[in-house]
C-alpha cells in the first residue's frame, strides 16, 4: 500500500510545524553587522599592494608554466616543478 500526502507550506509554516525556532531577527542582525564591516573595509582598502602581489605571482606562474612546456616539448621525461629545471641540468 502506498500513501502519498502533499503538503503545501511556506518555510515559516514548516518551521513552526516542526517546532524549530525562528532565527529571522538574529539572521537580519548578523547580515547587517557583516555588511557594515564589509563596507568599512572597502573604504580603507588599498588596492595597489594587492595588485602588485598578484602581478608578481602571475609572472612566476607564467614562467613556471613556460618552463614546463619547454621541458615537455624537448622530450624530457622528468621535470622538477619546485625549481623549474630538469634534474640533470646545470644551472
C-alpha positions as CSV (number, residue, x, y, z in Angstrom):
1,X,0.0,0.0,0.0
2,X,1.3,3.4,-0.9
3,X,0.1,6.6,0.6
4,X,1.0,9.9,-1.0
5,X,0.5,13.1,1.0
6,X,1.3,16.5,-0.4
7,X,1.6,19.5,2.0
8,X,1.9,23.0,0.7
9,X,3.6,25.1,3.3
10,X,5.7,28.2,3.4
11,X,9.2,27.9,5.0
12,X,7.9,29.8,8.1
13,X,4.9,27.5,8.4
14,X,7.1,24.4,8.0
15,X,9.5,25.6,10.8
16,X,6.6,26.3,13.1
17,X,5.0,22.9,12.3
18,X,8.4,21.1,13.0
19,X,8.8,23.1,16.2
20,X,12.0,24.8,15.0
21,X,13.0,28.2,16.4
22,X,12.7,31.3,14.3
23,X,16.1,32.9,13.9
24,X,14.9,35.5,11.4
25,X,15.7,38.6,13.6
26,X,19.1,37.2,14.6
27,X,19.9,36.5,10.9
28,X,19.0,40.0,9.9
29,X,21.2,41.4,12.7
30,X,24.1,39.3,11.6
31,X,23.7,40.3,7.9
32,X,23.5,44.0,8.9
33,X,26.7,43.7,11.0
34,X,28.5,41.8,8.3
35,X,27.6,44.2,5.5
36,X,28.6,47.1,7.8
37,X,32.1,45.5,8.3
38,X,32.4,44.9,4.6
39,X,31.5,48.5,3.7
40,X,34.0,49.8,6.3
41,X,36.8,47.6,4.9
42,X,36.1,48.6,1.4
43,X,36.6,52.3,2.3
44,X,40.1,51.6,3.8
45,X,41.1,49.0,1.2
46,X,44.4,49.9,-0.7
47,X,44.3,48.0,-3.9
48,X,47.8,48.8,-5.1
49,X,49.8,46.4,-2.8
50,X,47.3,43.7,-3.6
51,X,47.7,44.1,-7.3
52,X,51.5,44.2,-7.0
53,X,51.4,40.8,-5.2
54,X,49.0,39.3,-7.7
55,X,51.2,40.6,-10.6
56,X,54.3,39.0,-9.1
57,X,52.6,35.7,-8.6
58,X,51.2,35.8,-12.2
59,X,54.7,36.3,-13.6
60,X,56.1,33.4,-11.5
61,X,53.3,31.2,-12.6
62,X,53.7,32.1,-16.2
63,X,57.5,31.4,-16.1
64,X,56.9,28.1,-14.4
65,X,54.3,27.1,-17.0
66,X,56.6,28.1,-19.9
67,X,59.4,26.1,-18.4
68,X,57.1,23.1,-18.1
69,X,56.0,23.4,-21.7
70,X,59.7,23.7,-22.9
71,X,60.6,20.6,-21.0
72,X,57.6,18.7,-22.4
73,X,58.3,19.8,-26.0
74,X,62.0,18.9,-25.7
75,X,61.1,15.3,-24.9
76,X,62.2,15.5,-21.3
77,X,61.0,12.6,-19.2
78,X,61.4,14.4,-15.9
79,X,60.9,17.9,-14.7
80,X,61.3,19.4,-11.2
81,X,58.4,21.7,-10.6
82,X,60.0,23.2,-7.5
83,X,63.0,24.6,-9.3
84,X,61.6,24.7,-12.8
85,X,64.6,22.9,-14.1
86,X,65.4,19.4,-15.3
87,X,67.1,17.4,-12.6
88,X,70.2,16.7,-14.8
89,X,70.7,20.4,-15.9
90,X,73.5,22.5,-14.5
91,X,72.1,26.0,-14.0
